[in-house]
Amino acid sequence: MTEKKSVDISIQDLSKIEGHASLDVKVRNGEVKEVHIKFTDNKRFFTQAIQGRSIDTLSQNVARICGTCSIAHTMCCIEAIENALGITPSPQTQILKKLTMYSLMIRDHALHVYLFSLPDVFGKDSVLDFDEKESKYLKDSFVIKRAGSNLSKVVAGKAVHAPYPQVGSFAQIPKNEDLKALIPELQDARKRVLDVLEVYYHNKIDYSRETIFTGVVGKNFDFLYGKIITSSGLEIPPSEYFNHLEKTVLPYSQAVGYKFDGETYMVGAIARLNLNKSSLHPNTKKDTAKYLKLFPSKNIFHNNIAQAIEILHCIDDSIDIIQKTKFKDEPPIPVIPKQSVGIGVIEAPRGTLYYRLYINSDGTIKEGNIITPTQQNQINMELDIKKVVQENINKLSKEQIQYELEKLIRSYDPCISCATHFLKVNWV
């Protein structure tokens, strides 16, 4: 008879993720009783910090929430203010917004796909342990990240805390010759992404579990515009998103969890591919046809493949836009404050980002609500962890289970803040 184990697993400071998190798992008589993933630095009171801020500077204020995906906070904030004030950006501004989001996705996804998750594929602790052949991918990551960063610098002013995007317009319009000069660099990055996709495709890590996937789905796969779609078949406008979210207080974590219509759900690249792969750029679909057959997928590890495919889409569409568009100076749209409520819902690198802003008549913020992707994934992540532990508690060693949990959590690409830590595990 197989012995039924009773153990407590405590992982302090998960490694190769964005921020501080730890994990406690309680197993009694071979059954997983509790799974608590703790986000230990998420509670930074930014919803209180935005109160009294002016809409003229708010998008730059919220960019400081996260150094990794600051552009996503900037763009979502701008969208919320525009919706509140009834501002419709010009077609050129909308294109510049799209390029700005593409630059973020290229840079941010490359960080995760290559530096955080790829060591798991090679069975290495970190990129520092890569051999000569594997180090090729480390060099590739720098090329791809640089391409995304340079695109952001030209279009949005900086790769982090971009200063050009503003409510209704861009403070500075990029020069067409500067954009065209980026094309060879983007094309070089594209070739390298195809190489890493093949590596991930042949890895058989499987963290499958039935769950609901949710995301902003539009006809252009631009991360900015569309309806909220779920894999269960629901379609709602972004303005109704919060009405379907159920806040769940997690007393052991600094973050609040969420359910969607009472069910746990996942947001992120895998959700976007599951729901909207038909809207990818034609060149992306052509060159990733083999990998796209994996989607829709319920294997969370495929979130890594989805991110790599999204990098290709962002590169392909960026090149198209640069080749076909002649940007020119245009006057900014007047921003006239009024008492109003604005909602912004976009797709950040890690999934759906939600802003609701209450604006006073003088253009200051009365109050606001910000819901990040990782908050939305937290409860779903715990259920996936429970499944992995339950399936392996009598099969694998404690060290092997620990490693599987690390790989699973990293597949979500959680963003808690902007730091990484080494891992310490205490088994009681």
C-alpha positions in Angstrom: 0.0 0.0 0.0 1.3 3.5 -0.9 2.0 5.6 2.1 -0.3 8.6 2.3 1.9 11.6 3.0 1.3 14.5 5.3 3.6 17.4 4.6 3.7 21.2 4.8 5.4 22.8 1.8 6.6 26.4 2.3 8.3 28.2 -0.5 9.7 31.6 0.5 10.5 34.0 -2.3 9.7 32.4 -5.6 12.5 32.9 -8.1 12.5 34.2 -11.7 9.2 36.1 -11.4 8.4 39.8 -11.3 8.2 40.6 -7.6 7.9 39.0 -4.2 5.7 35.9 -3.6 5.7 32.8 -1.5 3.7 29.6 -1.3 2.3 27.4 1.5 0.8 24.0 0.8 -0.7 21.7 3.4 -1.1 18.0 2.7 -2.8 15.6 5.1 -3.0 11.9 4.6 -2.2 12.2 0.9 -4.8 14.9 0.2 -4.0 18.6 -0.5 -6.0 20.6 2.1 -4.7 24.2 1.5 -2.8 26.1 -1.1 -1.9 29.7 -0.3 0.1 31.7 -2.8 1.0 35.0 -1.1 1.8 38.2 -3.0 3.8 39.9 -0.3 4.5 43.3 -1.9 1.3 44.1 -3.9 -0.4 46.3 -1.4 1.2 49.7 -2.2 -2.0 51.8 -1.9 -1.9 53.2 -5.5 -5.7 53.5 -5.6 -5.4 55.9 -2.7 -2.3 57.6 -4.2 -4.1 58.7 -7.4 -6.8 60.6 -5.4 -6.5 64.3 -6.0 -4.1 63.9 -9.0 -4.8 65.8 -12.2 -5.9 64.0 -15.3 -3.1 66.0 -17.1 -0.4 64.0 -15.2 -2.2 60.9 -14.0 -1.0 58.6 -16.8 2.6 59.4 -15.9 1.8 58.9 -12.2 0.3 55.4 -12.6 3.2 54.4 -14.9 5.3 54.2 -11.7 3.1 51.3 -10.5 5.3 48.9 -12.5 8.6 49.4 -14.1 8.1 46.3 -16.3 4.7 47.1 -17.8 4.5 50.8 -17.1 3.3 51.5 -20.6 0.3 49.3 -20.0 -0.8 51.4 -17.0 -0.2 54.6 -19.0 -2.3 53.4 -21.9 -5.1 52.0 -19.8 -5.3 55.2 -17.7 -5.4 57.3 -20.9 -8.2 55.2 -22.3 -10.2 55.6 -19.1 -9.9 59.4 -19.2 -10.7 59.5 -22.9 -13.9 57.5 -22.3 -14.8 59.6 -19.4 -14.5 62.9 -21.3 -15.9 61.6 -24.6 -12.6 62.0 -26.5 -12.0 60.0 -29.6 -8.3 60.0 -30.7 -7.4 60.6 -34.3 -6.7 57.6 -36.5 -3.0 58.4 -36.4 -3.0 58.6 -32.6 -4.7 55.2 -32.5 -2.0 53.8 -34.7 0.7 55.2 -32.4 -1.0 53.7 -29.4 -1.0 50.3 -31.2 2.8 50.7 -31.9 3.4 51.6 -28.3 1.7 48.5 -27.0 3.5 46.4 -29.6 6.8 47.7 -28.3 5.9 46.8 -24.7 4.8 43.3 -25.7 8.0 42.6 -27.6 10.3 43.8 -24.8 8.2 42.3 -21.9 7.5 38.9 -23.4 11.1 38.5 -24.4 12.1 38.9 -20.7 9.8 36.2 -19.6 10.2 33.7 -22.5 14.0 33.8 -22.6 15.2 34.8 -19.2 12.6 33.5 -16.8 11.0 30.4 -18.4 13.5 29.1 -20.9 15.8 27.7 -18.1 12.9 25.4 -17.1 12.8 24.0 -20.6 16.5 23.3 -20.5 16.4 22.0 -16.9 18.7 24.7 -15.7 18.4 26.9 -12.6 19.0 30.1 -14.5 20.5 31.5 -17.8 23.8 31.7 -16.0 24.0 27.9 -16.3 23.4 27.8 -20.0 26.0 25.9 -22.0 27.6 27.3 -25.2 24.8 26.1 -27.4 22.0 27.3 -25.1 23.7 30.7 -24.7 22.6 31.5 -28.2 19.1 32.1 -26.9 20.4 34.5 -24.2 22.0 36.6 -26.9 18.8 36.4 -28.9 16.8 37.7 -25.9 19.0 40.8 -25.8 18.4 41.4 -29.6 14.6 41.1 -29.2 14.4 43.1 -26.1 16.5 45.9 -27.7 14.2 45.9 -30.8 11.1 46.4 -28.6 12.8 49.0 -26.5 14.1 51.0 -29.5 10.6 50.9 -31.1 9.2 52.3 -27.8 11.8 55.1 -27.7 11.0 56.3 -31.2 7.2 56.1 -30.8 6.6 56.8 -27.1 9.8 58.5 -26.0 11.2 55.9 -23.6 10.9 52.1 -23.1 9.9 52.6 -19.5 7.6 55.5 -18.2 7.0 56.6 -21.8 6.4 60.4 -21.9 4.8 61.0 -25.3 1.4 59.3 -25.0 -1.2 61.6 -23.5 -4.9 62.0 -23.4 -6.2 62.3 -26.9 -2.9 62.6 -28.7 0.9 62.1 -28.5 3.1 64.9 -27.3 5.6 64.2 -30.1 5.1 62.4 -33.5 7.9 60.1 -34.5 9.9 60.8 -37.6 9.2 58.5 -40.5 12.9 58.0 -41.2 13.5 57.0 -37.6 10.8 54.4 -37.8 12.0 52.9 -41.1 15.5 52.6 -39.6 14.0 50.1 -37.1 12.9 47.6 -39.7 16.2 45.7 -40.1 16.4 45.3 -36.3 12.8 44.1 -36.1 13.4 41.6 -38.9 16.5 40.2 -37.2 14.5 39.8 -34.0 11.7 38.0 -35.8 14.1 35.2 -37.1 15.3 34.6 -33.5 11.7 34.2 -32.1 11.0 31.4 -34.6 14.0 29.5 -33.2 12.8 29.6 -29.6 9.3 28.7 -30.6 10.7 25.4 -31.9 12.4 24.8 -28.6 9.2 25.3 -26.6 7.1 23.3 -29.0 9.2 20.1 -28.5 9.0 20.4 -24.7 6.3 18.2 -23.2 5.6 20.0 -19.9 1.9 19.7 -19.2 -0.1 21.7 -16.6 -3.6 21.1 -18.0 -6.7 21.8 -16.1 -10.2 22.9 -17.2 -10.7 26.6 -16.6 -12.3 29.7 -18.1 -10.2 32.0 -20.3 -11.1 35.7 -20.6 -9.7 38.6 -22.6 -10.3 41.7 -24.8 -10.9 40.4 -28.3 -10.9 42.7 -31.3 -10.6 42.2 -35.0 -7.0 43.5 -35.1 -5.3 41.8 -32.1 -4.0 45.2 -31.0 -4.4 44.7 -27.2 -6.4 48.0 -27.0 -9.9 47.7 -28.5 -12.6 45.1 -28.5 -15.2 43.2 -26.5 -14.6 41.1 -23.4 -14.9 37.5 -24.5 -14.8 34.3 -22.4 -14.2 30.7 -23.5 -17.6 29.9 -22.0 -19.2 32.0 -24.8 -20.0 35.3 -23.0 -19.5 38.6 -24.8 -19.8 41.9 -23.0 -18.6 45.5 -23.6 -15.6 46.6 -21.5 -17.8 49.0 -19.6 -19.5 46.0 -18.0 -16.4 44.0 -17.1 -16.4 45.0 -13.4 -20.0 44.0 -13.0 -19.0 40.4 -13.6 -16.0 40.4 -11.3 -16.3 39.1 -7.8 -13.7 40.4 -5.3 -12.3 37.6 -3.1 -10.4 38.6 0.0 -7.4 36.4 0.6 -6.3 37.1 4.2 -2.9 35.5 3.7 -2.0 37.7 0.7 -1.5 41.4 0.1 -3.5 41.1 -3.1 -7.2 40.7 -3.6 -8.3 37.8 -5.8 -11.1 37.8 -8.3 -13.6 35.5 -9.8 -15.6 36.0 -13.0 -19.4 35.3 -12.6 -18.4 33.2 -9.6 -15.9 31.1 -11.4 -12.1 31.2 -11.4 -10.5 32.2 -14.7 -7.3 33.0 -16.4 -6.1 36.1 -18.4 -2.9 36.4 -20.4 -1.4 35.4 -23.7 -2.8 31.9 -23.7 -6.3 33.4 -23.2 -5.8 35.8 -26.1 -4.6 33.0 -28.4 -7.4 30.7 -27.3 -10.0 33.4 -28.0 -8.6 35.3 -30.9 -5.8 33.6 -32.9 -7.7 34.2 -36.1 -6.9 37.9 -35.8 -3.1 37.5 -35.8 -1.1 39.1 -38.6 -1.2 36.9 -41.8 2.6 36.5 -41.8 2.5 35.4 -38.1 -0.2 32.9 -38.9 1.7 31.5 -41.9 5.0 31.0 -40.0 3.5 29.7 -36.8 0.8 27.5 -38.3 2.3 24.4 -36.6 2.3 26.0 -33.2 -1.1 27.6 -33.5 -2.6 24.1 -33.7 -2.0 23.8 -30.0 -4.6 26.5 -29.4 -7.2 26.6 -27.9 -5.1 25.0 -25.1 -5.8 24.4 -21.4 -2.1 23.6 -20.7 -0.8 26.7 -18.8 2.7 26.0 -20.0 1.5 27.0 -23.4 1.3 30.5 -22.1 5.0 30.7 -22.9 4.4 29.7 -26.6 1.5 32.1 -26.8 3.8 35.0 -25.7 6.4 34.1 -28.3 3.7 34.0 -31.0 2.5 37.4 -29.8 6.1 38.8 -30.2 6.0 37.7 -33.8 2.6 39.3 -34.4 3.8 42.6 -32.8 6.9 42.6 -35.0 5.0 41.8 -38.2 2.3 44.4 -37.7 4.8 47.0 -36.6 6.8 46.5 -39.8 3.6 46.7 -41.9 2.5 50.0 -40.2 5.9 51.6 -40.5 6.1 50.7 -44.2 2.5 51.9 -45.0 2.0 54.9 -42.8 3.4 58.4 -43.2 3.1 60.1 -39.8 2.7 63.9 -39.6 2.3 66.5 -37.0 -1.3 67.2 -35.9 -2.8 69.5 -33.3 -3.7 67.9 -29.9 -7.3 67.3 -29.0 -8.5 69.8 -26.3 -9.0 68.1 -23.0 -11.9 69.7 -21.1 -12.5 68.4 -17.6 -16.0 67.5 -16.4 -17.5 65.4 -13.6 -17.5 62.0 -15.1 -16.6 58.3 -14.8 -14.3 56.6 -17.2 -13.4 52.9 -17.7 -10.3 51.6 -19.5 -9.8 47.9 -20.2 -6.8 46.8 -22.2 -4.6 43.7 -22.6 -1.4 44.1 -20.7 1.4 41.6 -21.3 0.1 39.4 -18.5 -3.6 39.8 -19.3 -6.6 42.1 -18.8 -5.9 45.4 -17.0 -8.9 47.4 -15.7 -9.2 51.0 -14.7 -12.2 52.9 -13.4 -11.7 56.6 -12.7 -14.1 59.1 -11.0 -13.2 62.6 -12.2 -14.1 65.8 -10.5 -15.3 68.9 -12.5 -11.8 70.5 -12.0 -10.0 67.5 -13.6 -8.8 65.9 -10.4 -9.4 62.3 -9.5 -12.0 61.7 -6.9 -11.3 58.0 -6.6 -10.4 55.1 -8.7 -10.1 51.3 -9.0 -7.2 49.4 -10.6 -7.3 45.6 -11.2 -4.2 44.0 -12.4 -3.9 40.7 -14.4 -2.0 38.8 -11.7 -4.7 39.6 -9.1 -7.2 38.0 -11.5 -5.0 34.9 -12.0 -4.2 34.3 -8.3 -7.1 31.9 -7.4 -6.8 30.0 -10.7 -3.1 29.6 -10.0 -3.8 28.1 -6.6 -6.1 25.5 -8.1 -3.5 24.6 -10.7 -0.9 24.2 -7.9 -3.3 22.0 -5.9 -3.7 19.7 -8.9 0.0 19.4 -9.5 0.7 18.6 -5.9 -2.2 16.1 -5.6 -1.1 14.2 -8.7 2.6 14.0 -7.6 2.6 13.8 -3.8 3.2 10.1 -3.9 5.2 10.0 -7.1 7.9 12.6 -6.8 10.4 13.7 -4.2 9.9 17.0 -2.3 12.5 18.7 -4.4 10.9 17.5 -7.6 7.5 18.7 -6.6 9.0 22.1 -5.6 10.5 22.4 -9.0 7.3 21.5 -10.8 5.5 24.2 -8.8 8.1 26.8 -9.7 7.7 26.0 -13.4 3.9 26.1 -13.2 3.9 29.5 -11.4 6.5 30.9 -13.8 4.3 29.8 -16.7 1.7 32.3 -15.6 4.4 35.0 -15.8 3.1 36.7 -12.6 4.0 40.3 -12.0 3.9 41.3 -8.3 6.4 44.2 -8.5 9.8 44.6 -10.0 12.4 42.3 -8.3 13.5 38.7 -8.3 14.7 36.5 -5.5 16.4 33.2 -4.9 14.2 30.4 -3.6 14.2 28.9 -0.1 12.0 26.0 0.7 11.2 24.7 4.2 9.5 21.3 4.5 7.9 20.6 7.9 
